[in-house]
């Protein structure tokens, strides 16, 4: 589900957090037990991040998940109504994307099935 437009702000936030620590991509990747190219793809927004990886990154940089996924200029207190609203919006966007991808899978399955009748 790598949607560059949505994940580019997340990647940018991760890059900024890494740079604040003074770490290279290699150092951050080693701490996360992933390859440097995999970490680079996260920072560039190419790779979609699952919740467990997001939590791992937040713990590594000692920030909240919201600090990573918040768009630039949004600052809220953890647990505030604004944080909850923004997180719900992001979750709804991800759920919409999942539904679209599930539909594509079903359509492709039906296409393969109709082209290869048993």
N, C-alpha and C positions, 0 to 999 in steps of 0.2 A: 504493500500500500504506500509506496514512496511518493508522496505528493510534495514536490519540491517547494511550491509556493507556501504551503502551510508549515512545512518542516524547516524552511530556511530561517525563520525567526528563532526556532528552537535551536538549530545548529549554531546560529550566530550567538545566542545566549551561552551555549556550552563553550564556544570558542573564547568568549570574553571571560568566563569563569576560569577556564584553563590558563589563559594569559595572565589573569590576576594572580594565580598561584605561581606563575613563572615557569610552567611546565611545557615541555614539548608535547607534540601529539604522541610521540613514542612513549613518554612517561605516563601520560594519561591512559593510553591503550594498554600498557603493561598492568597498571592498577586495575583496569576493568577486565583483564584477561582476554582481550580481543586483539586482532591485528591492527597495525597502523593504518592500512587502507580502509579497514572497517570503521575505525574511529574517524578517519578523514571524511568518509561518506556520511557519517552522522553529522559532523560539523558543517558539511556543505549542504545538508538537507536532502541528499539523495536517498538515504536510508530512513525508513520509518522506524520509530523507536517504540517498542512495546513498554507496557507499564513497569515490568520488572527491571528492564534496562534503564528506564527513566529514573526509577527509584535508586538504582545502583549509582547512577551518575550524580543524583542529588546528594546521596550520602557521601560520595567521594569528594564533592566540592562543598559539603556542609551547608547546603541550602535546601529550601523546600522545592518540591516538584513544581509548584506554581512559579517560583523564581525562574525556572528553566523554560516553562511554556508560555509565560506572560509575554505579550507583545511589548515592544519598546514603548516606554513612556507610561506603562501601567504600573502603578505601585499601590499595593493594598496590604492591609494587615491580614496575616493568616487567619482563616476562619471567618473573615468578614463576609457580608452579603455580596460584595463586589467579587471577591475571590470565588465564591460559590457560583455566582452567575457566569463568570468567565469560564470556569471549569466545566460547567454544564454545557455552555455553548461549544467548547472544544470537543467534549464528549459526543454531543449531538452531531457535530461535523464528522467525527470518526465513524459513528454509527451509520450515517448516511453513506459514507464511502464504503463501508462493509456491505451494506445492502446493494449498492451498485455493483460491487465486485461479485457478490453472490449471484446476482441476476446474470452477469456475464458468464459465470461458470455454468449456470443452468442452460443459458442460450447455447454455449459452446457444446455442452453435453448433448443437447437436443439436435444440434447440427451434425455432430459426429454420428449420433444414433440414426438420423434420417439418411445419412450418406452411406452407412454400413449396416443395412438391415440384417438381422440374424436369421 
